[in-house]
Amino acid sequence: MTGTPKRILGWGALALLVGALAVTAAGCGGGGGAGSKTSSTSTAASGPSSIGKGEGKLNLIEWPYYSDASFANKFTKQTGCVIHRKDAGSSNEMVSLMRQGGGGGGGQWDLVSASGDASLRLIRGGDVKPVNVHLIPSWNDFIPIFKSPAHNTVDGVHYGISLQWGPNVLLYNNKKIKPGPTKWNALYDPKYKGQITIPNNPIQIADAAFYLMHSKPSLGITDPYELNKAQFDATVNLLKQQKKLVKLYWVYDTDGRAAFANGDVNLGAIWPVDTLALQAKKVPVTEVIPKDGATGWADTWMLAKKAPHPNCAYLWMKYVTTPPVQAKQALVFGETPVNPKACPFMDKIQAGSCAKYHLNEPLPYYNTIKFWKTPIADCGNGKNDCMDYNAWQKAWTEITG
Amino acid sequence: MAEVAEAGPPLRGARLRLSAALWRRPWLKLVALLALPVLAFAVVYLGSLVALFISSFWQVDSFTGKVVHIWTLDNFQTLRDDPVYRRIALRTIAIAAAVTVTDAILAFPLAYFMARIAPSRLRALLFVLVLLPLWSSYLVRIYSWRLILAKDGALNWALNGLGLPDANLAYTNTAMWIVFSYVWLPFMVLPVYAALERIPSSYLEASQDLGARSWRTFRTVILPLALPGIVAGSIFTFSLTLGDFITPALVGGANSQFIGNVVHNYVGISNNVPLAAAFATLPVIVMAVYLVIAKRLGAFEAL
């Protein structure tokens, strides 16, 4: 009899620990019930015909500094829309945030600054709604490819306003690697074993496909985001070979940056903003955009389906696409505007910056940049045989696992 | 001057009736006391476990990327058939085991010294030192380890100063093992200390009186009595390592994915909650087995 209380205590503690563990493990799995509502990718006429008075509030999911005080304060003063921002660390976090509370921004968020690897997911998932681009005067001035790009316009319906873009660049430490590489093949060269860093993101498969597109024309790759089974398998194989050379798959670009700064890696794929940050810290790095071109990202302000403050959202899209604001944001973040009229404003803030960020390039230049878009099975060839994003994610787990 | 402690003013009205009702029905008192924790346990603890388990049988629509509520065993089949998941699961379990053994070896002498040798002042100081790392954020400590282990970091600087070559530890599984062993060490020291402190000195004296030398006393008296404490500590070090995904992401290298990282990626990147949920049930099962064994070894009396 004396043993019983102790025994009960023991089992109680066991149950408690199992429970505690379950909570930890389930933390990620709990949201499963949220996505049950049916989606509709509306093809109806797009959005309102005029912008009403601001609602006094604007809730943004954004990349850090995308509503930097240096230009956002003026907006608030002009429109009375007070900005509440949630910084996201990755495209995936943005999609997750938008899908909380039943999707469509959950009635909480108005706009999300989605990159091309997230935007189609949000459109297909019914989380964002069409936008009337004619309410955004600057839209007419955009570089043509950013007016209706495939990553934010489906069947002629606009689901947002392009904002800024940048290439994915090849970065190397010019003290440790001589002569400096000029082509993407450096990232697959055994010579640099253990010195390479690569983004830890399934969209990175496109970088390898882009490299194969030029180095192995027999595969017939024309778009690195539209890969059939054979092309996909060849690309995944290349990445599995590359893994042996990789020191670090960075999750956040600041981790890749730190690895460069601490001397752990000397070569890798990263973003211009990191080049600038490293050079500011006097790390001897050189950035290359190879002649063949590069993959790139382009961000879009997308309107949440359940946006509670649509007028403020439209006012914001109108404001951030005007040339002076485009220039300011580009230089705060280290990226390139979609509105070429921003060029003189950039040069006024920082001489030569317009050319440095390739805003004054002729149109053919933009065709060498393959912008991120979410891979889907129906890739426009009528055969529905492209590998979709789930397949990309599974393959990426296999590569890095 | 009050000669007797006063009983307070007599209860009146509603309070009196409530008090009487509780006195007459003791079960009511029990319900009032336990309702909240039991409810929290059922809803928060078990509810999330059930949600996890159920969603692991669903699937994702590849067009919209949304979860479709159609029952399927596909996720578990993928986990079984694809060698990458086995590799990741084995890596996770192996490193969790290595960390547990390392912490047990490091913690035992320290806990022994604290429990049985150190004078009380020194003991208090050691307690503070053991717990000191817990005062700062877990992330801060991981980041500082990254600085220590980096190629241009403190470790290599010290090694080079001694005329030794670089230790290439940054972004490796060894780095993960070191960092895990460091961050979870306090969780091993405390239960081992508690178990060792509880051993009556008379047992050790008796052992010596009966002619046992110190090694034998350690092996046949101290170790068996301390074992529940070690097992209790191992529950923490093992389960905490098993469920982690931040350390592998920050100090791990190209071959360091944990179960947690895969779960994180599937939920965050492709929104494939069902597959993530299926994979997340694995550590739950591993821990359940581990805890049953731990209970057999008497770990729960030592907590």
Interface residues (C-beta under 8 A of the other chain):
Chain A: K6 L9 G10 W11 A13 L14 L17 V18 G19 A20 L21 A22 V23 T24 A25 A26 G27 C28 G29 G30 G31 G32 G33 A34 G35 S36 S39 S90 S91 N92 E93 V95 S96 R99 G103 R121 R124 G125 G126 G194 N200 N201 P202 K243 V246 K247 L248 Y249 V251 D255 A258 A259 N262 G263 D264 I376 A377 D388 Y389 N390 W392 Q393 K394 W396 T397 E398 T400 G401
Chain B: F41 V44 Y45 L46 S48 L49 A51 L52 I54 S55 S56 W58 V60 S62 F63 T64 G65 K66 V67 H69 T78 D82 V84 Y85 R87 I88 R146 L147 A150 K151 D152 G153 N168 A170 Y171 I235 S239 G243 A249 L250 G253 A254 Q257 V262 V263 H264 N265 Y266 V267 G268 I269 S270 N271 N272 V273 P274 A276 A277 A280 T281 P283 V284 M287 A288 L291 V292 K295 F300 E301 L303
